[in-house]
């Protein structure tokens, strides 16, 4: 993962499992609709969904088959976002989490002063 993605992930708020999955689905939906994402990258989630709904399964054992499908969905979403341009992923992630663009990107500089306070 690139440094820019690591920086973004460290600034996103911590959310629960369900909210994280929903936000990831929103991100994939936004990236699929974005024209800046290549057609090659958009084939990945489409192929994963086609495999998920197809009656043919690589592993048809009851428990392992479900884990297999979940792992495929996770891996395909990860690979898809890695193939998308990082600035586009960052833009959509910031919009989903309601984060503003960094002050450095806006050209704003905020002067400040730091003071250590000791509690007694």
For each residue, the residues with C-beta under 8 A, 3 or more apart:
1: 5 6 82
2: 5 6 86
3: 6 7
4: 7 8 86 87 90
5: 1 2 8 9 86 89 90
6: 1 2 3 9 10
7: 3 4 10 11
8: 4 5 11 12 89 90 93 94
9: 5 6 12
10: 6 7
11: 7 8 99
12: 8 9 93 97 99
13: 97
14:
15: 19 20 23
16: 19 20
17: 20 21
18: 21 22
19: 15 16 22 23
20: 15 16 17 23 24
21: 17 18 24 25
22: 18 19 25 26
23: 15 19 20 26 27 96 97
24: 20 21 27 28 77
25: 21 22 28 29
26: 22 23 29 30 96
27: 23 24 30 31 81 89 92 93 96
28: 24 25 31 32 45 77 80 81
29: 25 26 32 33
30: 26 27 33 34 92 95 96
31: 27 28 34 37 41 80 81 84 88 89 92
32: 28 29 37 42 45
33: 29 30
34: 30 31 37 88 92
35:
36: 85 88
37: 31 32 34 41 42 84 85 88
38: 41 42 83
39: 42 43
40: 43 83
41: 31 37 38 44 80 83 84
42: 32 37 38 39 45 46 80
43: 39 40 46 47
44: 41 47 48 76 79 80 83
45: 28 32 42 48 49 76 77 80
46: 42 43 49 50
47: 43 44 50 51 76
48: 44 45 51 52 72 73 76 77
49: 45 46 52 53
50: 46 47 53 54
51: 47 48 54 72
52: 48 49 69 72 73
53: 49 50
54: 50 51 57
55:
56:
57: 54 60 65 68 69
58: 68
59: 64 65 68
60: 57 65
61: 64 65
62: 65 66
63: 66 67
64: 59 61 67 68
65: 57 59 60 61 62 68 69
66: 62 63 69 70
67: 63 64 70 71
68: 57 58 59 64 65 71 72
69: 52 57 65 66 72 73
70: 66 67 73 74
71: 67 68 74 75
72: 48 51 52 68 69 75 76
73: 48 52 69 70 76 77
74: 70 71 77 78
75: 71 72 78 79
76: 44 45 47 48 72 73 79 80
77: 24 28 45 48 73 74 80 81
78: 74 75 81 82
79: 44 75 76 82 83
80: 28 31 41 42 44 45 76 77 83 84
81: 27 28 31 77 78 84 89
82: 1 78 79
83: 38 40 41 44 79 80
84: 31 37 41 80 81 88 89
85: 36 37 88 89
86: 2 4 5 89 90
87: 4 90 91
88: 31 34 36 37 84 85 91 92
89: 5 8 27 31 81 84 85 86 92 93
90: 4 5 8 86 87 93 94
91: 87 88 94 95
92: 27 30 31 34 88 89 95 96
93: 8 12 27 89 90 96 97 99
94: 8 90 91 97 98 99 100 101
95: 30 91 92 98
96: 23 26 27 30 92 93
97: 12 13 23 93 94
98: 94 95
99: 11 12 93 94
100: 94 106
101: 94 105 106
102: 105 106
103: 106 108 109 110
104: 107 108
105: 101 102
106: 100 101 102 103
107: 104
108: 103 104
109: 103
110: 103
111:
112:
113:
114:
115:
116:
117:
118:
119:
120:
